[in-house]
Amino acid sequence: MKYSRLNAFSLIVFIAITLNPIKVLATTCLAPKIDPISNFLTKNELWTVETGELTGEIGEEIEIKDKIKIVSGANNITAEEVVYNEDAGRIRINKGLILENDNLLVFAEGAVIETDNNSAVITATDYQLLSPQARGKAEEIRVQSENDFTLIKPFYTSCASNDDSWGIEADAIQIKSDEGIAKNLVLKVKNTPILFLPYLSFPASEKRKSGILVPNFGSSSKKGTEIEIPYYWNIAPNLDLVTSVNWMGKRGVQLSNSLRFLTSKQTGEINLDILPNDDITGSTRNYIGINQNINLLSNWRVTIDGEYVSDSEYFEDLASSINSTSRTHLFRTIHMQGFSENWFMDIGMDNFQILDQSISPDDKPHRILPYVDFSGQWMGEKSNLSYGLDLNLAHFDSNVNVAGTRFHMMPNLSKTFNLNGLQVKPEIQFDITSYNLDESADDALEEDRPNRTVPIYSLDIQALFKKNWEGQGYIQTLEPRILGVYIPFKNQDDFPIFDSIVPDRNVYELFRKNRYLGQDRVGDTSKLSYGITSRIYGKENSSEYFNFTFGKTRYFKDRQINLPGELPNNHNSSAYLASMQWSISPRWRIKLGHVWDSDYEQTNKTQIGIRYKSTDSKIMNLSYRYRKENLKQLDASFSWPIRDKWNFVGKYNYSIEDRKSLEHFFGIEYESCCWGIRAISRKHLIYRNGETDTSFSIQFVFKGLGEVGMPIENLLEEGILGYDVP
């Protein structure tokens, strides 16, 4: 028999859809397999009802026994005993109510459905979500309408049956079309309450909704006990704001705001943190950060990026990341960039705020207000000549150092010859630079309009040889390279230093033509740089297993140009430079960088790292870094499973030179199929003032719900190479 009037059963289907969380987690517990209740032909137009024994008369009560089965679309409903009163418009299910679809199973002792107003009361319900996997129960489900129902005494968890390691309980949860309201919600772990919310409003659909987010908590020696409660404001579809009230036991109450916006042409974020009255310093402390990207045209964009803090110790006292506490400058930039197939252009301004007050005036960077950069490279259609042009115009401003405007232009012309496996590239460049220095320039500079034109001649010869290791699936390359460079001497003593520095010595700088970075100095040289690189990679997957580079530079004359404070170096050869990366096996990897001074028979710089990562999530990293005169450090980090579901994590960074730890943390992780916990104890050095900060953080992870506690994932991912948050 068929009934087109049993619309109230669709309310149960609506409950099935609404209870399904949005977030999908692949590592939740497997639900116990439940045999399908029925396997009927889907009929979308009407409810298909199959019954056993019917007793009663039309217009009075009809009692249906022996498993009534109702099918509509993907939804199957069964009940052991149903009483239908058409005159009263009431359906009473006395026992054995089961609803089944692709994502949900609902079991209930009984239900009363009022067909005239589409309301219902379902008693003693148990439900099981299949994707994502979770389960729960409620004493009653009261359905007021298709888009309005209430769960009385509900319970929710993603743990398997008979495992209530964590769960959410509430007095009542009312769910409407777009909004849910929970009253007296309690989050429990091992039946112990860890979070209580008397009132919680949350979205009941994919639409965003304003409301309280999960709180964070932790402690540190700088801030004391810390409790952060964030609130999400859904201002508009393309605009939202997160406001956090952060209570710090030693500092007071900090208000943090993060505003995000998005349009068809731009994205941006504005951060504002205010601590009105620091209990330790007695001052108001704040932070402002702005990041905005604007797409003007298909090939033009504008970027605005800047930060400000109220005092130089802000990050040391209030930040938790070691990358923040060691910052010496905050940069503020605005620039517009355009590009095409052959050229790139950048117009902008750079400013900064100095945090490290120990920086001497001579070492403070210049403000660049403004600058214009252009770089283009083209290829002749018939001649195969490559020609290009680099242009830079910038005004460097400073309150204490030389200021002025610099114009720099570098045209280039080259041609590449391919000769039986050899690639030969002769090139000529002209460094054309002029200055217009302010009248307040340093008296040590005799000229206020110095200029230079310096040619740069080079010959670059490269080769590539390959060997196929038959039967082993490997290809090995041998890549020798020789670069000859000649730059004549041009006196530059009257030239200011705006941005030129000596680059770090490594294999990546081996084939650099100019000895300096920046455009204030062109180092005279007559040299020959030579090196060789060998690689081994897979024939099928192109994965690189081995990479080794070795080389040095031979000088044919003494160098006369030096930066202020740079010691003259008239050796006829550079140090030997070497680097290696070797994947010994799928688990073991070695990385090496080394600079050897053969004249003094000493190591100038070295770095060696060993990494172990197994398929069962065991990670170990060991490294040693040495730089002559100022650096000698050991670093170890690991993530190591110690028993089923338990993991030990840690990092130790030790300065041999200073005989003290720079940073170390140790912690424990527990992860089951439905919940986890992370606890980390950390101590790190604040580089600029030499103080240390000790902190303890704990984080609960509830799969299917989210995290509660201080965020620990970033610390582990940044501190342990190869670590991935489960």
C-alpha positions in Angstrom: 0.0 0.0 0.0 1.1 3.6 -0.6 0.6 6.8 1.5 1.4 10.2 0.1 0.4 11.8 3.4 3.1 10.4 5.7 5.2 13.7 5.4 6.2 13.6 9.0 8.6 10.8 8.3 10.6 13.3 6.3 11.3 15.1 9.6 13.3 12.1 10.7 15.2 12.2 7.4 15.9 15.9 8.0 17.4 15.1 11.5 19.6 12.6 9.8 21.0 15.2 7.4 21.3 18.0 10.1 23.2 15.9 12.6 26.0 15.2 10.0 29.0 17.4 10.8 30.7 19.3 8.0 34.4 18.4 8.9 35.5 15.0 7.6 38.3 13.2 9.5 40.0 10.2 7.9 41.5 8.9 11.1 38.4 8.6 13.3 37.3 5.3 14.7 35.8 2.7 12.4 32.1 2.2 13.1 30.9 -1.3 13.8 29.4 -2.9 10.7 25.6 -3.0 10.8 23.8 -5.1 8.3 21.4 -3.2 6.0 17.8 -3.1 7.3 16.4 -3.3 3.8 17.2 -3.2 0.2 14.3 -1.7 -1.8 13.9 0.0 -5.1 14.3 3.8 -4.7 11.2 5.8 -5.4 11.5 9.5 -5.1 8.0 10.6 -6.0 6.2 8.9 -3.1 6.9 7.0 0.1 6.9 3.3 -0.6 5.4 1.4 2.3 5.5 -2.3 2.9 3.6 -3.8 5.8 2.7 -7.1 7.4 -0.5 -7.5 9.3 -3.1 -4.6 9.4 -5.9 -4.5 11.9 -8.6 -1.7 12.4 -10.8 0.4 10.2 -10.3 3.4 8.0 -11.2 6.6 9.8 -10.4 5.0 13.2 -7.1 3.5 14.3 -5.1 1.2 12.0 -2.6 -1.0 13.8 0.3 -2.1 11.6 2.6 -5.0 12.8 5.3 -7.2 11.6 7.8 -4.6 10.6 6.4 -1.8 8.5 9.1 -0.7 6.0 9.1 2.7 4.4 11.4 3.7 1.6 12.0 7.2 0.0 15.1 7.9 -2.0 18.1 6.7 0.0 16.2 6.6 3.3 14.9 3.4 4.7 12.6 3.4 7.8 11.5 0.3 9.7 9.3 -0.1 12.7 8.0 -3.1 14.5 4.6 -1.7 15.5 2.8 1.4 14.2 -0.7 2.8 15.1 -2.2 5.2 12.6 -5.2 7.4 13.4 -6.2 9.3 10.3 -8.9 11.4 12.0 -6.6 12.5 14.7 -3.7 12.9 12.3 -1.4 11.0 14.5 1.1 8.2 14.0 2.3 6.4 17.0 5.4 4.1 16.7 5.4 2.0 19.8 8.8 0.2 19.4 11.6 -0.6 17.1 12.0 2.6 15.0 15.1 2.5 12.8 16.1 5.0 10.1 18.9 4.2 7.7 20.5 6.1 4.9 24.0 6.4 3.4 25.4 8.5 6.2 23.3 7.8 9.3 21.6 5.1 11.4 19.0 6.2 14.0 17.5 3.8 16.6 14.6 4.9 18.8 12.2 3.2 21.2 9.2 5.0 19.8 7.8 8.2 18.4 4.6 10.2 18.2 4.1 12.1 14.9 1.4 14.7 14.3 0.8 14.7 10.6 -1.3 17.8 10.5 1.4 20.2 11.8 4.4 18.0 10.9 5.6 17.8 14.6 6.9 14.8 16.4 8.5 13.5 19.6 11.0 10.7 19.2 12.1 9.0 22.5 15.3 7.2 23.6 17.2 7.7 20.4 20.7 6.4 19.5 22.4 7.6 16.3 25.5 6.7 14.4 27.1 8.9 11.7 29.0 6.9 9.0 30.9 9.7 7.3 32.5 11.2 9.3 32.2 8.4 11.9 30.6 9.4 15.2 27.8 8.4 17.4 25.5 9.8 20.1 22.1 9.6 21.8 19.3 11.8 23.2 16.5 11.2 25.6 14.1 12.9 23.2 14.1 14.6 19.9 11.2 17.1 19.7 10.4 18.2 16.1 8.4 21.4 15.9 8.6 21.7 12.1 10.8 20.6 9.3 13.4 23.2 10.1 13.0 23.4 13.9 13.8 20.6 16.4 15.3 20.2 19.8 17.4 17.4 21.3 16.9 16.8 25.0 19.9 15.6 27.0 22.0 14.9 23.9 25.4 13.2 23.8 28.0 13.2 21.0 31.4 11.5 20.5 33.6 10.2 17.7 34.8 7.2 19.8 33.8 3.7 19.1 31.0 1.8 20.9 31.6 1.3 24.6 34.3 3.9 24.6 33.4 7.3 26.0 36.9 8.7 26.2 35.5 12.1 25.3 32.0 13.4 24.7 29.8 16.4 24.6 26.7 16.6 26.8 24.1 19.3 27.1 20.8 20.0 28.7 19.2 20.8 25.3 20.3 21.6 21.8 17.8 23.4 19.5 18.5 23.4 15.8 16.8 25.6 13.3 17.5 26.0 9.5 20.8 27.9 9.9 21.4 28.1 13.7 21.9 25.8 16.6 21.7 26.8 20.3 23.2 24.6 23.1 22.4 25.2 26.7 24.7 24.1 29.5 27.2 22.3 27.2 29.9 20.3 28.9 33.0 18.8 27.2 34.2 15.7 29.1 37.5 13.7 28.9 37.4 10.4 30.7 34.2 11.5 32.3 36.0 14.6 33.7 34.6 18.0 32.7 37.2 20.2 31.1 35.0 22.8 29.5 31.6 24.3 30.4 29.6 26.7 28.3 26.2 27.8 29.7 25.2 29.0 26.2 26.6 28.3 22.8 25.4 29.4 19.4 26.7 27.6 16.3 26.0 27.3 12.6 23.7 24.4 11.6 24.6 24.7 7.9 27.6 25.5 5.8 26.9 29.2 6.3 29.3 31.0 8.6 27.9 32.3 11.9 29.2 34.6 14.6 30.0 33.0 17.9 32.6 31.9 20.5 35.4 29.7 19.2 37.2 27.0 21.2 39.3 28.6 24.0 43.1 28.2 24.3 45.1 28.0 27.5 48.8 27.5 28.6 51.5 29.1 30.8 54.9 30.7 30.5 57.4 32.4 32.8 57.0 35.7 30.9 53.2 35.8 30.8 52.1 33.4 33.6 48.9 31.4 33.2 47.2 32.2 29.9 43.6 31.8 28.9 42.4 33.0 25.5 38.8 33.1 24.4 38.2 34.0 20.7 35.0 35.3 19.3 34.2 35.0 15.6 32.2 37.9 13.9 30.6 37.0 10.6 30.3 40.6 9.3 29.6 39.9 5.7 30.2 37.1 3.1 33.6 38.6 2.3 34.4 40.1 5.7 35.0 38.5 9.1 36.7 39.4 12.3 38.2 37.3 15.2 38.4 39.1 18.5 40.2 37.3 21.3 40.3 38.2 25.0 43.6 36.9 26.3 44.0 36.9 30.1 47.7 36.6 31.2 48.3 36.1 34.9 51.4 38.3 35.0 50.5 40.8 32.4 46.8 41.5 32.4 44.1 41.3 29.7 45.1 41.7 26.1 42.6 42.3 23.3 43.5 40.8 19.9 41.7 41.5 16.6 42.2 39.9 13.2 40.1 41.3 10.4 40.1 39.5 7.0 38.5 40.7 3.8 38.2 39.4 0.2 36.9 40.9 -3.0 37.3 40.0 -6.7 40.3 42.2 -6.9 42.0 42.0 -3.5 42.6 40.1 -0.3 43.8 41.4 3.0 44.3 41.0 6.7 44.6 43.5 9.5 45.8 42.5 13.0 45.6 44.8 16.1 46.6 43.7 19.6 46.2 45.9 22.6 47.4 45.4 26.2 46.0 48.5 27.9 48.1 48.3 31.1 50.9 45.8 31.4 51.0 44.7 35.0 54.8 44.5 34.9 55.8 47.5 32.8 52.8 49.7 33.7 52.5 50.9 30.0 50.1 50.3 27.2 51.5 47.9 24.6 50.2 47.2 21.2 50.9 45.6 17.8 49.6 46.5 14.3 50.1 44.3 11.3 48.7 44.9 7.8 48.9 42.7 4.7 47.0 43.5 1.5 47.2 42.2 -2.1 45.4 44.1 -4.9 45.2 42.8 -8.5 44.9 45.8 -10.7 45.2 44.1 -14.1 46.1 40.6 -15.3 49.8 41.4 -15.0 49.9 44.2 -12.4 49.4 43.9 -8.6 49.9 46.0 -5.5 51.2 44.6 -2.2 51.0 46.4 1.2 52.8 44.8 4.1 53.8 46.4 7.4 54.1 45.9 11.1 54.4 48.2 14.2 54.9 47.6 17.9 54.8 50.0 20.7 58.2 49.1 22.2 61.3 47.1 21.3 60.6 44.4 23.9 57.1 43.6 22.7 57.9 40.3 21.1 60.3 39.2 23.8 57.6 39.7 26.5 54.4 38.7 24.6 55.2 36.5 21.7 55.8 32.7 22.0 57.6 32.0 18.7 61.4 32.0 18.7 61.2 33.5 15.2 59.4 36.5 16.7 61.5 37.0 19.8 64.7 37.1 17.8 63.5 39.8 15.3 65.7 42.9 15.0 63.6 44.9 12.5 60.0 45.3 11.4 59.7 46.2 7.8 56.9 48.2 6.1 56.6 48.0 2.3 54.3 49.0 -0.4 55.0 48.1 -4.0 53.4 47.7 -7.4 54.7 44.9 -9.6 54.1 44.3 -13.3 55.4 41.6 -15.6 55.2 40.1 -19.1 57.0 37.3 -20.9 60.2 39.3 -21.2 60.2 41.9 -18.4 59.5 42.6 -14.8 58.9 46.0 -13.0 58.6 46.9 -9.4 57.8 50.3 -8.0 57.6 50.9 -4.2 58.8 52.2 -0.9 60.5 50.4 2.0 60.6 51.6 5.6 61.3 49.9 8.9 61.2 50.0 12.7 64.4 49.0 14.6 63.8 46.7 17.6 67.4 45.9 18.5 68.7 49.1 20.2 72.2 47.7 20.2 72.5 48.2 16.4 75.0 51.0 15.8 73.9 54.0 13.7 76.3 53.1 10.9 74.6 49.6 10.6 71.1 50.9 10.5 69.4 50.3 7.1 68.3 53.1 4.9 64.7 53.9 4.2 64.0 53.6 0.4 61.5 56.3 -0.5 60.8 55.4 -3.2 62.4 53.0 -5.7 61.8 51.8 -9.3 63.2 48.5 -10.6 63.0 47.2 -14.1 64.5 44.0 -15.6 64.1 42.8 -19.1 65.7 40.1 -21.3 65.0 39.5 -25.0 66.3 37.2 -27.7 67.0 38.2 -31.3 65.0 36.3 -33.8 67.8 35.8 -36.4 71.0 36.5 -34.5 70.2 34.4 -31.4 71.8 37.2 -29.5 70.4 37.7 -26.0 70.2 41.3 -24.8 68.8 42.8 -21.7 68.6 45.7 -19.4 68.4 46.2 -15.6 67.4 49.6 -14.3 67.1 50.9 -10.7 66.3 54.3 -9.4 66.0 54.8 -5.7 66.2 57.4 -3.0 67.8 56.3 0.2 66.9 58.3 3.3 68.5 58.3 6.7 68.7 60.5 9.8 72.2 59.6 10.7 74.0 58.3 7.5 74.6 59.5 4.0 71.4 60.0 2.1 70.7 60.6 -1.5 69.4 59.2 -4.9 71.1 56.4 -6.8 70.6 55.6 -10.5 71.8 52.2 -11.7 71.7 50.7 -15.2 73.2 47.5 -16.5 72.7 46.6 -20.1 74.0 43.1 -21.2 74.7 41.3 -24.4 75.4 37.5 -24.8 75.3 34.6 -27.1 75.1 30.9 -26.3 77.0 28.4 -28.5 76.2 24.7 -28.3 79.4 22.8 -29.4 79.1 19.0 -29.2 77.9 18.8 -25.7 79.6 22.0 -24.5 77.6 25.2 -23.8 79.7 28.3 -24.3 78.3 31.7 -23.3 80.4 34.9 -23.7 78.7 38.0 -22.2 79.5 41.6 -21.7 77.7 43.9 -19.2 78.1 47.5 -18.3 77.6 48.7 -14.7 76.5 52.4 -15.0 75.9 54.0 -11.7 75.5 57.7 -10.6 74.6 59.4 -7.3 73.0 62.6 -6.2 73.8 62.9 -2.5 72.1 65.3 -0.1 74.0 68.3 1.1 74.0 66.8 4.6 76.1 63.9 3.4 79.1 62.7 5.3 82.1 65.0 4.9 84.3 62.0 4.4 82.8 61.8 0.8 84.4 64.5 -1.2 81.9 64.3 -4.1 78.1 64.6 -3.9 77.6 63.4 -7.5 80.0 60.4 -7.9 79.5 58.1 -10.9 81.1 55.1 -12.6 80.9 53.0 -15.7 82.5 49.6 -15.3 82.5 46.8 -18.0 82.1 43.2 -16.8 83.4 40.6 -19.2 82.6 36.9 -18.7 82.9 33.5 -20.4 80.8 30.7 -19.0 81.5 27.1 -20.2 79.3 24.2 -19.1 78.9 20.6 -20.0 76.5 17.8 -19.2 77.5 14.1 -19.3 75.0 11.3 -18.5 75.5 7.7 -17.6 72.6 5.2 -17.5 73.2 2.5 -14.9 71.6 -0.4 -16.8 69.5 -2.8 -14.6 69.6 -0.4 -11.6 67.2 2.2 -12.7 69.6 5.2 -12.1 71.0 8.0 -14.2 74.2 9.7 -13.1 75.3 13.1 -14.4 78.7 14.8 -14.5 78.4 18.6 -14.9 81.6 20.5 -15.0 81.5 24.3 -15.2 84.1 27.1 -15.7 83.4 30.8 -15.4 86.0 33.4 -16.3 85.3 37.0 -15.2 87.3 40.2 -15.7 86.2 43.5 -14.1 88.7 46.4 -14.2 89.4 48.6 -11.2 87.4 51.7 -10.8 88.0 53.9 -7.7 84.8 54.0 -5.6 86.1 55.5 -2.4 83.6 58.4 -2.7 80.7 56.2 -3.2 78.3 55.7 -0.3 77.2 52.4 1.0 73.4 52.1 0.8 72.8 48.3 0.4 76.0 46.5 -0.6 77.2 43.6 1.6 79.6 40.7 1.3 77.7 37.6 0.4 77.9 34.4 2.4 80.5 31.9 0.9 78.9 28.7 -0.4 78.5 26.8 -3.6 75.6 28.9 -4.7 77.9 32.0 -4.7 80.7 30.2 -6.5 79.7 31.5 -10.0 78.8 35.0 -8.9 80.4 37.7 -11.1 80.4 40.6 -8.8 82.0 40.0 -5.4 79.3 42.1 -3.7 75.6 42.0 -3.3 73.9 45.3 -4.0 74.8 48.1 -6.4 77.2 50.4 -4.5 80.3 48.4 -5.2 81.6 46.6 -8.3 84.5 44.5 -7.1 87.5 44.5 -9.4 88.5 41.0 -10.3 90.3 38.8 -12.7 89.3 35.3 -11.8 88.5 31.8 -13.0 85.8 29.9 -11.0 85.6 26.2 -11.7 83.5 23.4 -10.2 81.8 20.1 -10.9 78.4 18.8 -9.9 77.3 15.1 -10.0 73.8 13.9 -9.5 72.1 10.5 -9.3 68.4 10.3 -9.9 65.8 7.7 -10.7 65.2 6.8 -14.3 61.5 6.4 -13.8 60.5 8.8 -11.1 63.3 11.4 -11.4 63.7 11.5 -7.7 67.2 12.7 -6.8 69.2 10.4 -4.6 72.6 12.1 -4.7 73.9 15.6 -5.4 77.5 16.7 -4.9 79.2 20.0 -5.9 82.8 20.9 -5.4 84.7 24.0 -6.6 86.8 27.0 -6.0 88.0 30.3 -7.5 91.5 31.2 -8.8 92.4 34.9 -8.8 95.0 36.3 -11.2 95.5 39.7 -9.5 95.0 41.4 -6.2 91.6 42.9 -5.4 91.7 46.6 -4.6 88.0 47.4 -3.9 86.8 46.7 -0.3 83.8 47.6 1.8 84.4 49.7 4.9 85.5 47.3 7.7 86.3 44.5 5.2 89.7 43.0 5.6 91.8 43.0 2.4 92.1 39.5 0.9 94.9 39.2 -1.6 95.2 35.4 -1.7 95.4 34.0 -5.2 92.6 31.5 -4.6 89.4 31.2 -2.6 88.5 28.5 -0.1 87.3 25.2 -1.4 83.5 25.0 -1.5 81.6 21.7 -1.2 78.1 20.6 -0.7 76.4 17.2 -0.7 73.0 15.7 -0.3 72.7 11.9 -0.2 69.7 9.8 0.3 71.4 6.7 1.5 68.2 4.7 1.8 64.5 5.6 2.0 65.0 6.2 5.7 68.4 7.9 5.9 69.5 11.2 4.4 72.8 13.2 4.8 73.3 16.8 4.0 76.8 18.5 4.1 78.1 22.0 3.4 81.8 22.8 3.9 84.2 25.7 3.2 87.9 24.9 3.5 90.7 27.6 3.5 93.7 25.8 2.0 96.0 28.9 2.6 95.5 28.7 6.4 94.6 25.0 6.4 91.4 25.6 8.4 87.7 25.2 8.2 85.8 28.5 7.7 82.4 27.1 7.8 80.7 23.7 7.9 77.3 22.2 8.4 76.3 18.6 8.5 72.9 17.1 9.0 71.7 13.6 9.4 68.0 12.7 9.1 66.2 9.5 9.8 62.5 9.0 8.9 60.8 5.6 8.8 57.5 4.5 7.5 56.2 4.0 11.0 56.6 7.7 11.8 60.0 7.6 13.6 61.9 10.8 13.0 65.4 11.8 14.2 67.4 14.8 13.1 71.0 15.6 14.1 73.0 18.6 12.9 76.2 20.4 13.6 76.9 24.0 12.5 80.2 25.8 12.7 81.4 29.2 11.5 84.8 30.4 12.3 84.9 32.9 15.3 81.2 33.2 16.1 79.2 30.0 15.7 79.4 26.4 17.0 76.1 24.7 17.6 74.5 21.3 17.9 70.9 20.6 17.1 68.9 17.5 17.7 65.1 16.9 17.2 63.0 13.8 17.2 59.5 12.4 17.1 59.5 8.8 18.3 56.6 6.4 19.0 57.3 4.7 22.4 54.3 2.4 22.5 50.9 2.0 21.0 49.3 5.4 20.5 52.1 7.2 22.5 54.7 9.4 20.9 57.7 11.3 22.4 58.8 14.5 20.8 61.7 16.9 21.5 64.3 19.3 20.3 67.6 20.5 21.8 69.6 23.3 20.4 73.0 23.8 22.2 75.7 26.5 21.7 79.1 24.9 22.2 80.7 28.4 22.1 78.4 29.8 24.8 78.1 26.5 26.7 74.3 26.8 27.1 71.1 25.7 25.6 69.5 28.1 23.1 66.2 26.3 22.9 64.8 23.0 24.0 61.4 21.4 24.4 60.2 18.0 25.2 56.7 16.6 25.1 54.4 13.7 24.9 51.6 12.9 22.5 48.8 10.5 22.7 46.5 9.7 19.8 43.7 7.3 19.5 41.1 7.0 16.8 38.8 9.5 18.4 40.9 11.9 20.5 44.4 12.9 21.4 46.5 15.1 23.8 49.8 17.0 23.4 51.8 18.3 26.3 55.0 20.3 25.7 57.5 21.9 28.1 59.7 24.5 26.5 62.6 26.8 27.4 64.2 29.1 24.9 66.6 32.0 24.8 65.5 35.5 23.9 68.4 36.4 21.7 68.6 40.2 22.1 68.6 40.4 25.9 69.9 37.0 26.8 66.9 36.2 29.0 65.0 32.9 28.8 61.3 32.1 28.7 59.9 28.8 30.1 56.5 27.7 29.1 54.2 24.7 29.4 51.4 24.0 26.9 48.7 21.4 26.7 46.3 20.7 23.8 43.4 18.3 23.5 42.4 17.1 20.1 38.9 15.8 19.6 38.4 14.3 16.2 35.1 15.4 14.7 35.1 18.5 16.9 38.5 20.4 17.0 41.3 21.3 19.4 41.2 22.8 22.9 44.3 24.4 24.4 47.3 26.3 23.2 48.2 25.7 19.5 51.3 23.3 19.5 51.3 22.2 15.9 53.4 25.1 14.6 56.1 24.6 17.3 56.4 20.9 16.4 56.4 21.5 12.6 59.0 24.3 12.8 61.2 22.6 15.4 61.2 19.0 14.1 62.2 18.6 10.4 59.8 16.1 8.7 57.1 16.2 11.5 53.5 16.2 10.2 50.6 16.9 12.6 48.5 13.7 12.7 
